[in-house]
Amino acid sequence: MGGSRRDAEGFALRAVQAGWQTVACDLPEGLLPWDCVPYLRDLVARMRQRWPVLGLRATSIGAWLSLVALRDVPLTLALFQSPLLDMAGMIEQMMRQVGVSRERLADRGAIRTDAGVLSWRYLAYAEANCVAAWEVPTWIIVGERDELISRKSVEDFCSRFGADLTVVPGGAHWLHAPGEVDAVAQWERLRLQQGPRARWQALPAE
């Protein structure tokens, strides 16, 4: 949301130094999960035909969509920046903020608010696709003052699935300020040391 595959250029340079190649994508317009999830699954299926070892780097809502789409895909690692990990909880929070009940949303189907459109179909999808299992070694970086995602949702995810959490002091959601960008780059370099080279050595020869 508000991002572009071009944002991955810096990451790709750091990744190649650790032995990775990067495939960056723009998600389908509207970021609707019933469009994005099949798109991501198809993309990864095509990637697996060329690369048997895959990792994941996702930001914000891209993290949640990836968790839903790739929960059964064997990944070597996952790096999440400012990840939205509890979509149903976020929608319910928005509903409370504007005083919209579940019954009203179900009856109306969609309600436009100053913060965006509340969608009953979206909420039902999020509730039906809560992350129940995630076995990928995962590292997360968030801003100390993230204004969009709940720190509790991140800490709960880390506790449930053994993910590692890094907090950028004073950082906001997008981590776009110069000092924040540097912190993310340093975090990426460190975590990308979990590179594919050792896994390649363990793969059977074709």
C-alpha positions as a Markdown table, in Angstrom:
| # | Residue | x | y | z |
|---|---|---|---|---|
| 1 | Met | 0.0 | 0.0 | 0.0 |
| 2 | Gly | 1.8 | 3.1 | -1.3 |
| 3 | Gly | 4.8 | 1.0 | -2.1 |
| 4 | Ser | 6.4 | -0.3 | -5.3 |
| 5 | Arg | 8.6 | -3.2 | -6.3 |
| 6 | Arg | 11.3 | -0.5 | -7.0 |
| 7 | Asp | 11.5 | -0.1 | -3.2 |
| 8 | Ala | 13.3 | -3.5 | -3.2 |
| 9 | Glu | 16.3 | -2.3 | -5.1 |
| 10 | Gly | 18.4 | -1.6 | -2.0 |
| 11 | Phe | 17.4 | -4.9 | -0.4 |
| 12 | Ala | 18.3 | -6.7 | -3.7 |
| 13 | Leu | 21.8 | -5.3 | -3.6 |
| 14 | Arg | 22.3 | -6.5 | 0.0 |
| 15 | Ala | 20.6 | -9.8 | -0.8 |
| 16 | Val | 22.9 | -10.7 | -3.7 |
| 17 | Gln | 25.9 | -10.2 | -1.4 |
| 18 | Ala | 24.5 | -13.0 | 0.8 |
| 19 | Gly | 23.9 | -15.3 | -2.2 |
| 20 | Trp | 20.3 | -14.5 | -2.9 |
| 21 | Gln | 18.5 | -13.3 | -6.0 |
| 22 | Thr | 15.5 | -11.1 | -5.6 |
| 23 | Val | 12.1 | -11.2 | -7.4 |
| 24 | Ala | 10.1 | -8.2 | -6.4 |
| 25 | Cys | 6.4 | -7.8 | -7.3 |
| 26 | Asp | 3.6 | -5.2 | -7.2 |
| 27 | Leu | 0.5 | -6.7 | -5.7 |
| 28 | Pro | -2.8 | -6.5 | -7.6 |
| 29 | Glu | -4.6 | -3.2 | -7.4 |
| 30 | Gly | -6.8 | -2.8 | -4.4 |
| 31 | Leu | -4.9 | -5.3 | -2.3 |
| 32 | Leu | -7.9 | -7.5 | -2.0 |
| 33 | Pro | -6.9 | -10.9 | -0.5 |
| 34 | Trp | -9.0 | -12.9 | -2.9 |
| 35 | Asp | -6.9 | -11.3 | -5.7 |
| 36 | Cys | -3.5 | -11.1 | -4.0 |
| 37 | Val | -3.4 | -14.6 | -2.4 |
| 38 | Pro | -3.8 | -16.5 | -5.7 |
| 39 | Tyr | -1.4 | -14.1 | -7.4 |
| 40 | Leu | 1.3 | -14.8 | -4.8 |
| 41 | Arg | 0.7 | -18.5 | -4.9 |
| 42 | Asp | 1.1 | -18.5 | -8.6 |
| 43 | Leu | 4.2 | -16.4 | -8.5 |
| 44 | Val | 5.9 | -18.6 | -5.9 |
| 45 | Ala | 5.0 | -21.8 | -7.9 |
| 46 | Arg | 6.7 | -20.3 | -10.9 |
| 47 | Met | 9.7 | -19.3 | -8.8 |
| 48 | Arg | 10.1 | -22.8 | -7.4 |
| 49 | Gln | 10.6 | -24.2 | -10.9 |
| 50 | Arg | 13.8 | -22.2 | -11.0 |
| 51 | Trp | 14.9 | -21.8 | -7.4 |
| 52 | Pro | 14.5 | -24.7 | -4.9 |
| 53 | Val | 15.5 | -22.5 | -2.0 |
| 54 | Leu | 13.2 | -19.5 | -1.3 |
| 55 | Gly | 13.0 | -16.8 | 1.3 |
| 56 | Leu | 10.5 | -14.0 | 1.9 |
| 57 | Arg | 10.8 | -10.3 | 2.5 |
| 58 | Ala | 7.5 | -8.5 | 3.1 |
| 59 | Thr | 6.3 | -5.2 | 4.5 |
| 60 | Ser | 3.1 | -4.1 | 6.2 |
| 61 | Ile | -0.1 | -5.6 | 4.6 |
| 62 | Gly | 2.2 | -7.6 | 2.3 |
| 63 | Ala | 3.3 | -9.7 | 5.3 |
| 64 | Trp | -0.3 | -10.7 | 6.1 |
| 65 | Leu | -1.1 | -11.5 | 2.5 |
| 66 | Ser | 2.1 | -13.6 | 2.3 |
| 67 | Leu | 1.3 | -15.4 | 5.5 |
| 68 | Val | -2.1 | -16.4 | 4.1 |
| 69 | Ala | -0.8 | -17.3 | 0.6 |
| 70 | Leu | 2.5 | -19.1 | 1.6 |
| 71 | Arg | 1.6 | -20.8 | 4.9 |
| 72 | Asp | 2.2 | -24.2 | 3.3 |
| 73 | Val | 5.3 | -23.3 | 1.2 |
| 74 | Pro | 8.7 | -24.4 | 2.6 |
| 75 | Leu | 10.7 | -21.2 | 3.0 |
| 76 | Thr | 14.2 | -20.9 | 4.4 |
| 77 | Leu | 13.5 | -17.6 | 6.1 |
| 78 | Ala | 11.1 | -14.7 | 6.3 |
| 79 | Leu | 11.9 | -11.0 | 7.0 |
| 80 | Phe | 9.0 | -8.8 | 7.9 |
| 81 | Gln | 9.1 | -5.0 | 8.2 |
| 82 | Ser | 6.3 | -3.3 | 10.1 |
| 83 | Pro | 4.1 | -6.3 | 9.5 |
| 84 | Leu | 0.3 | -6.4 | 9.7 |
| 85 | Leu | -0.2 | -9.8 | 11.4 |
| 86 | Asp | -3.8 | -9.6 | 12.7 |
| 87 | Met | -6.0 | -8.3 | 9.9 |
| 88 | Ala | -9.2 | -9.3 | 11.6 |
| 89 | Gly | -8.1 | -7.5 | 14.8 |
| 90 | Met | -7.3 | -4.3 | 12.8 |
| 91 | Ile | -10.7 | -4.3 | 11.1 |
| 92 | Glu | -12.4 | -4.8 | 14.4 |
| 93 | Gln | -10.4 | -1.9 | 15.9 |
| 94 | Met | -11.5 | 0.3 | 13.0 |
| 95 | Met | -15.1 | -0.7 | 13.6 |
| 96 | Arg | -14.9 | 0.3 | 17.3 |
| 97 | Gln | -13.3 | 3.6 | 16.4 |
| 98 | Val | -16.2 | 4.6 | 14.2 |
| 99 | Gly | -19.0 | 2.8 | 16.2 |
| 100 | Val | -19.9 | 0.2 | 13.6 |
| 101 | Ser | -21.2 | -3.1 | 14.9 |
| 102 | Arg | -20.8 | -6.5 | 13.3 |
| 103 | Glu | -24.5 | -6.7 | 12.7 |
| 104 | Arg | -24.6 | -3.3 | 10.9 |
| 105 | Leu | -21.6 | -4.2 | 8.7 |
| 106 | Ala | -23.0 | -7.6 | 7.8 |
| 107 | Asp | -26.3 | -5.9 | 6.9 |
| 108 | Arg | -24.7 | -3.1 | 4.8 |
| 109 | Gly | -21.9 | -5.2 | 3.3 |
| 110 | Ala | -19.6 | -2.2 | 3.1 |
| 111 | Ile | -19.4 | 1.1 | 5.0 |
| 112 | Arg | -17.3 | 4.1 | 3.9 |
| 113 | Thr | -15.5 | 5.9 | 6.8 |
| 114 | Asp | -12.9 | 8.7 | 7.0 |
| 115 | Ala | -10.3 | 6.0 | 7.6 |
| 116 | Gly | -11.4 | 3.9 | 4.6 |
| 117 | Val | -14.0 | 1.4 | 3.6 |
| 118 | Leu | -15.1 | -1.3 | 6.1 |
| 119 | Ser | -16.0 | -4.5 | 4.3 |
| 120 | Trp | -17.9 | -7.4 | 5.7 |
| 121 | Arg | -16.5 | -9.7 | 3.0 |
| 122 | Tyr | -13.0 | -8.6 | 4.0 |
| 123 | Leu | -13.6 | -9.2 | 7.7 |
| 124 | Ala | -15.1 | -12.7 | 7.0 |
| 125 | Tyr | -12.1 | -13.6 | 4.9 |
| 126 | Ala | -9.6 | -12.4 | 7.5 |
| 127 | Glu | -11.4 | -14.3 | 10.3 |
| 128 | Ala | -11.4 | -17.5 | 8.1 |
| 129 | Asn | -7.7 | -17.1 | 7.3 |
| 130 | Cys | -6.2 | -16.3 | 10.7 |
| 131 | Val | -2.6 | -17.5 | 11.0 |
| 132 | Ala | -2.8 | -20.8 | 12.9 |
| 133 | Ala | 0.6 | -22.2 | 11.9 |
| 134 | Trp | 3.9 | -20.7 | 10.7 |
| 135 | Glu | 7.1 | -22.8 | 10.8 |
| 136 | Val | 9.4 | -20.5 | 8.9 |
| 137 | Pro | 12.4 | -19.0 | 10.8 |
| 138 | Thr | 11.2 | -15.3 | 10.9 |
| 139 | Trp | 12.8 | -12.0 | 11.8 |
| 140 | Ile | 10.7 | -8.9 | 12.3 |
| 141 | Ile | 11.6 | -5.2 | 12.5 |
| 142 | Val | 9.1 | -2.5 | 13.7 |
| 143 | Gly | 9.2 | 1.2 | 14.6 |
| 144 | Glu | 8.9 | 2.0 | 18.3 |
| 145 | Arg | 6.1 | 4.5 | 17.5 |
| 146 | Asp | 4.3 | 2.5 | 14.7 |
| 147 | Glu | 1.0 | 4.3 | 14.4 |
| 148 | Leu | -0.8 | 1.6 | 12.3 |
| 149 | Ile | -0.1 | -1.8 | 13.7 |
| 150 | Ser | -0.5 | -3.1 | 17.2 |
| 151 | Arg | 2.7 | -3.9 | 19.0 |
| 152 | Lys | 0.8 | -6.5 | 21.0 |
| 153 | Ser | -0.1 | -8.4 | 17.7 |
| 154 | Val | 3.6 | -8.5 | 16.8 |
| 155 | Glu | 4.7 | -9.6 | 20.2 |
| 156 | Asp | 1.9 | -12.3 | 20.3 |
| 157 | Phe | 3.1 | -13.6 | 16.8 |
| 158 | Cys | 6.7 | -13.7 | 18.0 |
| 159 | Ser | 5.7 | -15.6 | 21.2 |
| 160 | Arg | 3.5 | -18.1 | 19.2 |
| 161 | Phe | 6.0 | -18.8 | 16.4 |
| 162 | Gly | 9.4 | -18.1 | 17.8 |
| 163 | Ala | 10.1 | -15.0 | 15.6 |
| 164 | Asp | 12.8 | -12.6 | 16.5 |
| 165 | Leu | 11.8 | -8.9 | 17.1 |
| 166 | Thr | 13.9 | -5.8 | 16.5 |
| 167 | Val | 12.5 | -2.4 | 17.5 |
| 168 | Val | 13.8 | 0.9 | 15.9 |
| 169 | Pro | 13.8 | 3.6 | 18.6 |
| 170 | Gly | 11.4 | 6.4 | 17.7 |
| 171 | Gly | 10.6 | 4.8 | 14.4 |
| 172 | Ala | 7.2 | 5.2 | 12.7 |
| 173 | His | 5.3 | 2.6 | 10.5 |
| 174 | Trp | 7.0 | 3.2 | 7.2 |
| 175 | Leu | 10.6 | 3.4 | 8.6 |
| 176 | His | 11.4 | 5.9 | 5.8 |
| 177 | Ala | 13.4 | 8.5 | 7.7 |
| 178 | Pro | 17.2 | 8.5 | 7.0 |
| 179 | Gly | 18.1 | 6.9 | 10.4 |
| 180 | Glu | 15.3 | 4.4 | 10.1 |
| 181 | Val | 16.4 | 3.4 | 6.6 |
| 182 | Asp | 19.9 | 2.8 | 7.9 |
| 183 | Ala | 18.5 | 0.7 | 10.7 |
| 184 | Val | 16.5 | -1.5 | 8.3 |
| 185 | Ala | 19.5 | -1.9 | 6.0 |
| 186 | Gln | 21.7 | -3.0 | 8.9 |
| 187 | Trp | 19.0 | -5.4 | 10.1 |
| 188 | Glu | 18.7 | -6.9 | 6.6 |
| 189 | Arg | 22.4 | -7.4 | 6.2 |
| 190 | Leu | 22.5 | -9.3 | 9.5 |
| 191 | Arg | 19.5 | -11.5 | 8.9 |
| 192 | Leu | 20.5 | -12.2 | 5.3 |
| 193 | Gln | 23.5 | -14.1 | 6.6 |
| 194 | Gln | 21.0 | -16.9 | 6.9 |
| 195 | Gly | 21.7 | -17.3 | 3.2 |
| 196 | Pro | 21.0 | -20.1 | 0.8 |
| 197 | Arg | 24.5 | -21.4 | 0.3 |
| 198 | Ala | 24.4 | -24.0 | 3.1 |
| 199 | Arg | 21.1 | -25.2 | 1.9 |
| 200 | Trp | 22.4 | -25.6 | -1.7 |
| 201 | Gln | 25.1 | -27.9 | -0.4 |
| 202 | Ala | 22.5 | -30.1 | 1.3 |
| 203 | Leu | 20.3 | -30.4 | -1.8 |
| 204 | Pro | 20.6 | -33.7 | -3.8 |
| 205 | Ala | 22.3 | -33.4 | -7.1 |
| 206 | Glu | 20.0 | -33.5 | -10.2 |
